[in-house]
Amino acid sequence: MKMKKTILLFSMIAVFFSLTACSSGQKEVTFNYTQADIVSSALTQAYQLQSANGALKAYLEDYAEESEEAEILLTGLNNFTTVQEECGDFLGYCSREDGNTIQFDFSTLNAETEDEYVEAMTAYNEFLSRVDAVVEEEEDTVVVTIGAVYSDRKVDYSFVYEENPAAAYSYELTGQNATAYKIKEINVTPEYTFSEKMGKAGSNTLVGMGTVFVVLIFISLIIAQLEKVAKAITGVANAIGRKKGNQEEETAAVAAVSNSGAAPAAVSTASPMDDKQLVAVITAAVMAANVADGGSDKLVVRSIRKAKR
């Protein structure tokens, strides 16, 4: 009985995973193509980008914002220009047979006579069969990777193609059949050696760590200065408070003398005023008021007590 339950459980799990795989919704390539045609398209595109001049680049820059295709070609042109600056002169393509460098003059395809064109196409088909090219499907796109050879290192050209929606009605509009696919992305990737990769990784690490240390030192300097700034602000605030208190005490003393009708006595500007000075000021004010009312100026203060409130 337990064996039957175990078999049933595993059967249910297998059915569940099989249904999940079937309903994953993974995209598939929907356009028709042949490996020879799509590799030939990638090689032709690479030749045009390699031999592009300044006029083509200016044209693509003007229409890059309006046309998606122009933007893609401009990005690819910039990639080809960058890799040529880093990897040297273009020498040819890798052979899938022995890895040697093979070349083909694409300008011969623009032959003036039929015999020359046939001869050029024969040489081109032979070159096409030997070039190191890999065609892979990734979801709804086709990726063509071609190995190229430069004077300093090898480079991989990667052309990504997607379905061309204009292919369905191009003949009705223009009288010509458009290809079933169009270029989506152009990438150029140099092949660096292990030592070069480690050198770049080390330099990137040093730059990153150096940047972090510089920022930390800068932050520590700011924090150190904040303590001094806080002390300076506290000192200024205390000075302003003492000055304001002195002004209030002087104003109160002068007001008391003025109310008594006598000449104002000299007020000490000592800061802060202690109890003895305050008693002397008050006593002088009381004596002045007593004299003004006809009394005697002989006043003796024998004791001072705090009043209960």
C-alpha positions as CSV (number, residue, x, y, z in Angstrom):
1,M,0.0,0.0,0.0
2,K,2.8,2.4,0.9
3,M,4.6,1.6,-2.4
4,K,1.5,2.5,-4.4
5,K,1.2,5.8,-2.6
6,T,4.8,6.6,-3.2
7,I,4.5,5.8,-6.9
8,L,1.4,7.9,-7.2
9,L,3.1,10.8,-5.4
10,F,6.1,10.8,-7.8
11,S,3.8,10.5,-10.8
12,M,1.8,13.6,-9.7
13,I,5.1,15.5,-9.2
14,A,6.3,14.5,-12.7
15,V,3.0,15.6,-14.3
16,F,3.2,18.9,-12.4
17,F,6.7,19.8,-13.6
18,S,5.8,18.7,-17.2
19,L,2.8,21.0,-17.2
20,T,4.9,23.8,-15.8
21,A,7.4,23.4,-18.6
22,C,4.8,23.4,-21.2
23,S,3.1,26.5,-19.9
24,S,6.2,28.6,-19.2
25,G,5.4,30.9,-22.1
26,Q,9.0,31.0,-23.4
27,K,9.3,33.0,-26.6
28,E,10.3,31.3,-29.8
29,V,11.7,32.5,-33.1
30,T,8.7,33.1,-35.5
31,F,10.5,34.1,-38.7
32,N,12.2,31.8,-41.3
33,Y,15.9,32.0,-42.0
34,T,18.8,29.9,-43.2
35,Q,22.1,29.8,-41.5
36,A,24.0,30.8,-44.6
37,D,21.7,33.8,-45.3
38,I,21.8,35.2,-41.8
39,V,25.6,34.8,-41.5
40,S,26.0,36.5,-44.9
41,S,23.8,39.3,-43.6
42,A,26.0,39.7,-40.5
43,L,29.2,39.7,-42.6
44,T,27.9,42.3,-45.0
45,Q,26.8,44.5,-42.1
46,A,30.3,44.1,-40.5
47,Y,32.0,45.1,-43.7
48,Q,29.8,48.2,-44.1
49,L,30.6,49.3,-40.5
50,Q,34.3,48.6,-40.9
51,S,34.5,50.7,-44.1
52,A,32.2,53.5,-42.9
53,N,33.3,57.1,-43.4
54,G,32.5,60.3,-41.5
55,A,29.6,61.1,-43.8
56,L,27.7,57.9,-42.8
57,K,28.4,58.6,-39.1
58,A,27.1,62.2,-39.5
59,Y,24.0,60.8,-41.3
60,L,23.3,58.3,-38.5
61,E,23.8,60.9,-35.8
62,D,21.2,63.2,-37.5
63,Y,18.6,60.5,-37.7
64,A,19.4,58.5,-34.5
65,E,16.6,60.2,-32.5
66,E,14.0,59.6,-35.3
67,S,14.9,56.1,-36.5
68,E,15.5,53.1,-34.3
69,E,17.5,51.4,-37.0
70,A,19.8,54.5,-37.4
71,E,20.4,54.4,-33.6
72,I,21.3,50.7,-33.7
73,L,23.7,51.2,-36.6
74,L,25.3,54.3,-34.9
75,T,25.9,52.3,-31.7
76,G,27.4,49.5,-33.8
77,L,29.6,51.9,-35.7
78,N,30.9,53.4,-32.4
79,N,31.6,49.9,-31.1
80,F,33.6,49.0,-34.3
81,T,35.6,52.3,-34.0
82,T,36.4,51.7,-30.3
83,V,37.6,48.2,-30.9
84,Q,39.8,49.2,-33.8
85,E,41.4,51.8,-31.5
86,E,42.0,49.2,-28.8
87,C,42.9,46.1,-30.9
88,G,44.7,47.5,-33.9
89,D,44.1,46.9,-37.6
90,F,41.6,44.5,-38.9
91,L,43.3,41.5,-40.5
92,G,40.4,39.1,-41.4
93,Y,38.2,36.4,-40.0
94,C,38.9,33.2,-38.1
95,S,38.6,29.9,-40.0
96,R,36.4,27.3,-38.4
97,E,38.7,24.6,-39.8
98,D,42.1,25.5,-38.4
99,G,41.7,28.9,-36.7
100,N,43.8,30.6,-39.3
101,T,43.0,34.1,-40.6
102,I,41.0,34.2,-43.9
103,Q,40.0,37.2,-45.9
104,F,37.5,38.3,-48.6
105,D,37.3,41.4,-50.6
106,F,33.6,42.4,-50.4
107,S,34.2,45.1,-53.1
108,T,34.5,42.4,-55.7
109,L,30.8,41.7,-55.3
110,N,30.2,45.0,-57.1
111,A,31.4,43.5,-60.4
112,E,30.6,45.2,-63.7
113,T,30.3,42.0,-65.7
114,E,28.3,38.9,-65.1
115,D,31.4,36.7,-65.3
116,E,33.2,38.7,-62.7
117,Y,30.1,38.6,-60.5
118,V,29.8,34.8,-60.8
119,E,33.5,34.4,-60.0
120,A,33.1,36.8,-57.0
121,M,30.1,34.9,-55.7
122,T,31.9,31.6,-56.0
123,A,34.8,32.9,-53.9
124,Y,32.3,34.4,-51.4
125,N,30.4,31.2,-50.9
126,E,33.6,29.3,-50.3
127,F,34.6,32.0,-47.8
128,L,31.2,31.9,-46.2
129,S,31.5,28.1,-45.7
130,R,34.9,28.5,-44.0
131,V,34.3,31.5,-41.7
132,D,34.0,30.8,-38.0
133,A,30.4,31.7,-37.3
134,V,27.9,30.4,-34.6
135,V,24.1,30.8,-35.0
136,E,22.0,30.5,-31.8
137,E,18.4,31.2,-31.0
138,E,17.7,33.1,-27.8
139,E,14.0,33.4,-27.1
140,D,12.5,35.3,-30.1
141,T,15.9,36.4,-31.5
142,V,18.7,34.9,-33.5
143,V,22.3,35.7,-32.4
144,V,25.1,35.4,-35.0
145,T,28.6,35.4,-33.5
146,I,31.6,35.8,-35.8
147,G,35.3,35.5,-34.9
148,A,37.4,38.4,-36.3
149,V,41.2,38.9,-36.1
150,Y,42.9,42.1,-35.3
151,S,46.6,42.9,-35.1
152,D,46.6,42.9,-31.3
153,R,43.9,40.3,-30.4
154,K,40.9,38.4,-31.5
155,V,37.4,40.0,-31.4
156,D,33.9,38.5,-31.5
157,Y,31.2,40.2,-33.6
158,S,27.7,39.6,-32.2
159,F,24.7,40.5,-34.4
160,V,21.2,40.0,-32.9
161,Y,18.3,39.7,-35.3
162,E,14.6,39.9,-34.6
163,E,11.4,39.5,-36.7
164,N,10.9,42.3,-39.3
165,P,7.2,43.3,-39.1
166,A,7.4,45.1,-42.4
167,A,8.2,41.9,-44.3
168,A,4.5,41.0,-44.5
169,Y,3.5,44.1,-46.5
170,S,6.7,45.4,-48.0
171,Y,6.1,43.9,-51.5
172,E,2.6,45.5,-51.7
173,L,4.1,48.9,-50.8
174,T,7.4,48.9,-52.6
175,G,7.2,46.0,-55.0
176,Q,10.2,44.3,-53.4
177,N,10.4,41.6,-50.8
178,A,12.0,42.6,-47.5
179,T,14.0,40.1,-45.3
180,A,12.0,38.3,-42.6
181,Y,14.4,39.6,-40.0
182,K,16.1,42.9,-39.0
183,I,19.0,43.9,-36.9
184,K,18.3,44.5,-33.2
185,E,21.7,44.9,-31.6
186,I,25.4,45.0,-32.6
187,N,28.1,44.1,-30.1
188,V,31.8,43.9,-30.4
189,T,33.8,42.1,-27.7
190,P,37.6,41.8,-27.6
191,E,39.1,38.6,-26.3
192,Y,41.5,39.5,-23.6
193,T,44.1,37.0,-22.1
194,F,43.9,35.9,-18.5
195,S,46.8,38.2,-17.5
196,E,45.1,41.1,-19.1
197,K,41.8,40.3,-17.3
198,M,43.6,40.0,-14.0
199,G,45.4,43.3,-14.6
200,K,42.2,45.1,-15.3
201,A,40.5,43.5,-12.3
202,G,43.4,44.6,-10.1
203,S,43.4,48.2,-11.5
204,N,39.6,48.4,-11.0
205,T,40.0,47.1,-7.4
206,L,42.7,49.7,-6.6
207,V,40.7,52.5,-8.1
208,G,37.6,51.4,-6.1
209,M,39.5,51.0,-2.8
210,G,41.4,54.3,-3.4
211,T,38.1,56.1,-4.0
212,V,36.6,54.7,-0.8
213,F,39.6,55.6,1.3
214,V,39.7,59.2,-0.1
215,V,36.0,59.6,0.7
216,L,36.5,58.2,4.2
217,I,39.4,60.6,4.9
218,F,37.3,63.5,3.6
219,I,34.4,62.5,5.9
220,S,36.7,62.2,8.9
221,L,38.1,65.7,8.2
222,I,34.6,67.1,8.1
223,I,33.7,65.4,11.4
224,A,36.8,66.8,13.0
225,Q,35.9,70.3,11.9
226,L,32.3,70.0,13.2
227,E,33.6,69.9,16.8
228,K,35.5,73.1,16.4
229,V,32.5,74.7,14.7
230,A,30.2,73.6,17.5
231,K,32.6,75.2,20.1
232,A,32.8,78.4,18.1
233,I,29.0,78.6,17.9
234,T,28.6,77.9,21.6
235,G,31.2,80.6,22.5
236,V,29.4,83.2,20.3
237,A,26.1,82.3,21.8
238,N,27.4,82.7,25.4
239,A,29.0,86.1,24.5
240,I,25.8,87.3,23.1
241,G,23.9,86.1,26.2
242,R,26.3,87.9,28.6
243,K,26.1,91.1,26.6
244,K,22.3,91.0,26.6
245,G,22.2,90.4,30.4
246,N,24.6,93.3,31.1
247,Q,22.5,95.6,28.9
248,E,19.3,94.6,30.8
249,E,20.9,95.2,34.2
250,E,22.2,98.6,33.2
251,T,18.8,99.6,31.8
252,A,17.1,98.6,35.1
253,A,19.5,100.6,37.3
254,V,19.2,103.7,35.1
255,A,15.4,103.4,35.2
256,A,15.4,103.2,39.0
257,V,17.6,106.3,39.4
258,S,15.5,108.3,36.9
259,N,12.3,107.5,38.8
260,S,13.9,108.9,42.0
261,G,14.6,112.3,40.4
262,A,18.3,112.2,41.2
263,A,21.3,112.1,38.9
264,P,22.1,108.6,37.7
265,A,25.0,107.0,39.5
266,A,27.8,105.3,37.8
267,V,26.8,101.8,36.9
268,S,29.5,99.2,36.9
269,T,29.9,97.3,33.6
270,A,31.5,94.3,35.3
271,S,30.1,91.1,34.0
272,P,28.5,89.4,35.6
273,M,27.4,91.7,38.5
274,D,27.8,90.2,42.0
275,D,25.6,90.7,45.0
276,K,27.8,93.4,46.6
277,Q,27.7,95.6,43.6
278,L,23.9,95.1,43.3
279,V,23.4,96.1,46.9
280,A,25.6,99.2,46.4
281,V,23.5,100.3,43.4
282,I,20.2,99.8,45.2
283,T,21.5,101.6,48.3
284,A,22.7,104.6,46.3
285,A,19.3,104.8,44.6
286,V,17.4,104.7,48.0
287,M,19.6,107.4,49.5
288,A,19.1,109.7,46.5
289,A,15.4,109.2,46.7
290,N,15.4,110.0,50.5
291,V,17.4,113.2,50.0
292,A,15.0,114.3,47.3
293,D,12.1,113.9,49.7
294,G,13.9,116.1,52.3
295,G,15.3,113.3,54.4
296,S,18.8,112.6,55.6
297,D,21.5,111.1,53.5
298,K,22.8,109.1,56.5
299,L,21.5,105.6,55.7
300,V,23.1,102.5,57.2
301,V,22.3,99.0,55.9
302,R,22.9,96.6,58.8
303,S,21.5,93.4,57.3
304,I,20.0,92.0,54.1
305,R,17.4,89.3,54.3
306,K,15.5,87.5,51.6
307,A,11.8,88.4,51.6
308,K,9.4,85.5,51.9
309,R,6.9,85.2,49.0
